[in-house]
Amino acid sequence: MAYSFLSILREGLTGNRGWKPVWREPEPKPHYDVVIVGGGGHGLATAWYLARNHGITNVAVLEKGYLGSGNIGRNTTIIRSNYLLPGNEPFYEQSLKLWEGLEQDINYNAMVSQRGVLNLCHSDAQRDAYARRGNAILMAGADAELLDREGVRALCPFLNFDDERFPITGGLLQRRGGTVRHDAVAWGYARAADGRGVDLIQNCEVTGFRIENGRVKGVETTRGFIGAGKVAMAAAGRAGQVAAMAGLRLPIESHVLQAFVSEGLKPVIPGVITFGAGHFYVSQSDKGGLVFGGDIDMYNSYAQRGNLPVVQDVCEGAMAILPMLGRAKLLRSWGGIMDMSMDGSPIIDRTPVDGLLINCGWCYGGFKATPASGWCFAHLIATGEPHPNAAEMRLDRFERGYAIDERGAGPQPNLH
């Protein structure tokens, strides 16, 4: 059923009794052309673009829990394309453009809100670095504005401009950035893919791979063996564990990234604001809660929760630029499992196992990358060749010495 003003009006007048389930609950078939491991944003987006762009509909998306139970529902909902390096900027700009047309594409309200992303700077040197980044963004065809102190004050007069330790000297603004409702993204892609005949199979955990003569033949699951022409892994923070079942060791580590939301407040934050002297970012949800986050917990973990030192660090960052937040109550927190690569940039590539492909290493950028990730991964699956915007996201780039150090700070991910 397509969503429209008339359908909503009709159902409202008839007690909402005519709505159908958003997607089917099919039993797994013995064989698919493509099996996607992971029913989060990237897996569902990949399924949709396989069907939409390439006409490949004999596809199954396998999720060990329920659709959207992983990182797609455990993030701070920010979208942006203000990246510096050629290996990343075209990719994230493609993603932002896809966000702008997503709701019309999948006929689903994902609550895309382009309220702007403002990165604060606190020194002359940092402002120079932002000028360089902004110029690189403009040369790549995206949008960026370098603001001075008064330009930032005109947008956000409530910030703490005169802090002696962290004086605000300006900022880099991307007006097309903003936020999207994360749950709606999962539901929208799931509904759209299901409408094209893709099987969405929940509560179906992959327990192994069947590999013969160097080629993948399918996956062993808690619901039996499922044959496949190709298997695409999009398991986010569990990517290392899933790949290990196929005998692969990936150049990633899994860490917890916490997020927080305050009690509901009247509108106060116009867009997304990031602290330049620490790792803190904040926006305000449609329900009024302030949504914010910061650094990963500095240890390997598969737990979807974190520890108090990061809570303290994030709250200190909040107080440095927004002292008024000290009066707001913290409502809840949660954690996502981040697959941190060795250079802070993602991997979309084939693996040494024929027919087995990988999508992982998203670090802090997984949610904002969802549409382009699905688009480029679907292109790789369908054609066997990398999409031009993901051509540098090779699995072997560390071996070859072609790291994309967007935010790489050392030889191990917990230094990011």
C-alpha positions, 0 to 999 in steps of 0.5 A, a space after each residue: 500500500 502506497 502512503 499518501 494524503 488520501 490514504 491517511 485520510 481514508 484510514 483515519 475516517 475508517 478507524 485505521 482498519 485497512 492498513 496492511 503489515 509493512 512487510 511479509 514474514 516469509 520462510 527461507 527459500 532453499 537458495 537465493 541469488 544473493 544472501 545479505 547477512 545483517 538486517 540493519 540500515 546498510 543491509 536493507 539499503 543494499 537489498 533495496 538498491 539491488 532490486 531498484 537499480 539492478 533488478 535483482 530480487 531473489 534476495 534474502 536479508 538475514 537478521 539474527 534479531 529483529 530488523 533494525 535492532 543493531 546500530 541503525 537504531 543506536 546512533 545520534 541520527 546525524 547526516 553530513 558530507 563534510 569530509 576532507 579526503 578524496 577517498 571519502 568526500 564523493 562517497 558521503 556527498 552521494 549519500 547526502 544527495 540520496 538522503 535528500 530524495 529518500 522519502 520520495 524514493 521509498 514512499 516513506 516518511 524518514 523525517 529528513 531534517 536538513 537543519 545544518 551541521 556546525 563544527 566549532 573551532 577554538 583557535 586560529 590554527 583550527 580555523 585554518 584547518 577548517 578553511 582547508 577542509 571547507 575548500 576541499 568540500 567545495 571543490 568536491 561539489 558539496 557545500 561549506 561555509 566558514 564562519 567567523 565568531 560573529 557568524 557563529 553568534 548569529 546562529 547560536 547566541 546561547 553558546 559559551 563564547 568567552 570560555 578562557 580555555 575554549 574560546 569560540 573563534 568561528 566554525 565550519 557550517 554545512 547547511 545541507 547536513 542535519 538529522 534523520 529518524 533512524 528507526 524510520 530509515 530501517 522501516 522504510 528500506 525494509 518496506 521498500 525492499 519487501 515490495 520488490 520481492 526481497 525476503 526479510 528473514 528475522 530471528 535467523 542467525 548465521 552460524 557458519 559458511 559453506 565454502 567449496 573449492 574457494 567459493 561460497 555456496 551459502 550460509 548455515 543458520 539457526 533456521 537451516 542451510 540457505 544456498 546462495 550465489 553470492 553472500 554479502 556481509 553487512 554486520 556492522 560491529 559483528 563483522 569481525 565475528 561473522 568473517 571469522 566463520 569464513 576463515 577471514 581476519 579483518 583489519 577492524 576492532 569492535 568498540 562501544 559508542 555511547 549516545 545519550 538523550 536528555 529530558 524533553 525541552 523547548 526548542 533550543 538547538 537549531 541544528 547539529 553542533 560539534 565541539 572542536 576542542 573535544 569529541 562532543 556533538 549535540 542536536 535536538 529531536 522532534 520530541 525535544 530531547 537533546 541527543 548527544 555523544 562523544 568518544 568510543 569506550 577505549 576497550 574492545 567489547 560486543 556489549 551494547 552499553 558503556 561505562 561511566 568515564 565516557 559519560 563524564 567526558 561527554 558531559 564535560 564537553 557539553 558543559 564547556 560550550 553549553 553551560 545551560 545543559 547542566 540544568 537538564 536531566 539525563 533521560 537515558 543512554 545506549 550503546 552501539 557496537 562500532 567496527 573501527 577500521 585502522 584508518 577511520 574509513 570504511 571497507 566495501 570490497 570483495 574478499 579472498 573467498 569467491 562470491 563473498 563480499 564485505 561491507 564494514 569498518 564504518 567507525 563513526 560514519 555508518 548511519 550517515 553513509 547508509 544510502 550510499 553504502 547500500 547503493 555502492 555495495 549493491 553495485 559491487 554485488 551486481 557488477 563485480 566491480 567497485 562503484 567509482 565513489 567507493 573505489 578506494 575503500 579496498 580491503 587490502 589498502 593497508 597491505 598496499 599502503 593506501 590508507 584513507 586517514 580521514 580520522 586515523 590517529 594511530 595503528 589501532 582503532 581505540 586511538 581514533 
